[in-house]
Amino acid sequence: MGALVGLGFGLGIALVWSAFFVPRTNREGADRGPGRLEALLASAGMSTVTARSLVGLCVVAGLVASLVMQVLSNTFPVALAFGLMAGYVPLAVVAGRARKRQREFAEVWPEAVDHLGSAVRAGMSLPEALAGLAVRGPEPLRPAFERFALDYQVSGRFGESLDRLKVLLADPVGDRVVEGLRIAREVGGGELGRLLRNLSGYLRDDAHTRSELEARQAWTVNGARLAVAAPWLVLFLMCFQAEVIHRYASAAGVLVLAGGALCCVVAYRLMMRIGRLPVDRRILA
């Protein structure tokens, strides 16, 4: 009996001590949203690709470019500079694909909302109208709504199916549409048709205005990219002149390369920030 009492007392002391001195496991990481790379891949429609794979591809591209330029120029600073640029190329490609996908979605969302409004006015339920977009909706959105239709058919849970649809779309406009439909579903009433009409008009006006601004801005963006790429193209051509390119192996050459790279990055980022249009963020994700 005394042994049990002593064991219980010792266990209690151990639990009290562990509550104050044993570090707790950080469980917040499991509840966090996706990181920046995961969010970028999802926005590009590449959710099956992991962030680790993307980083690995960047490393491999940088190493291969460095080796090739080392063979061509036999100058390590030049090879390192081109390796860093090549390592950034996969990230740039994914970011460009994400922007292109977002523009495509912004153009077709008004049509999708119009289809939803027509289906609701025809007497279809909201889940049926959403599932119908897999057949009658715009082409870029059909795969996501096919997954939604299958998910809702299997689970029968509209809210959870909408959550998975948002994750699959990974689009700020899609977030607003999905949340609006969720509220309309929960509140009920006969205002769903008016809500969809107003939303369609707003999305169409926003897409039209943004397309005009992007068309006027295109020459600025292309000029900035050409201005940044021109010095490095000249440097690449100089790699075939051994007596010239070897000068960049000196301390002064390294300083010139580092200063030029810094100026290009700062100037390009500044130009893009000055001419950048407001970007929709996924505040409802």
Sequence and secondary structure as in RCSB ss.txt:
>XXXX:A:sequence
MGALVGLGFGLGIALVWSAFFVPRTNREGADRGPGRLEALLASAGMSTVTARSLVGLCVVAGLVASLVMQVLSNT
FPVALAFGLMAGYVPLAVVAGRARKRQREFAEVWPEAVDHLGSAVRAGMSLPEALAGLAVRGPEPLRPAFERFAL
DYQVSGRFGESLDRLKVLLADPVGDRVVEGLRIAREVGGGELGRLLRNLSGYLRDDAHTRSELEARQAWTVNGAR
LAVAAPWLVLFLMCFQAEVIHRYASAAGVLVLAGGALCCVVAYRLMMRIGRLPVDRRILA
>XXXX:A:secstr
 HHHHHHHHHHHHHHHHHHHHS     HHHHS   HHHHHHHHTT TTS HHHHHHHHHHHHHHHHHHHHHHH  
HHHHHHHHHHHHHHHHHHHHHHHHHHHHHHHHHHHHHHHHHHHHHHTT  HHHHHHHHHHHS GGGHHHHHHHHH
HHHHH  HHHHHHHHHHHH  HHHHHHHHHHHHHHHH SS HHHHHHHHHHHHHHHHHHHHHHHHHHHHHHHHHH
HHHHHHHHHHHHHTT HHHHGGGGSHHHHHHHHHHHHHHHHHHHHHHHHT       TT 
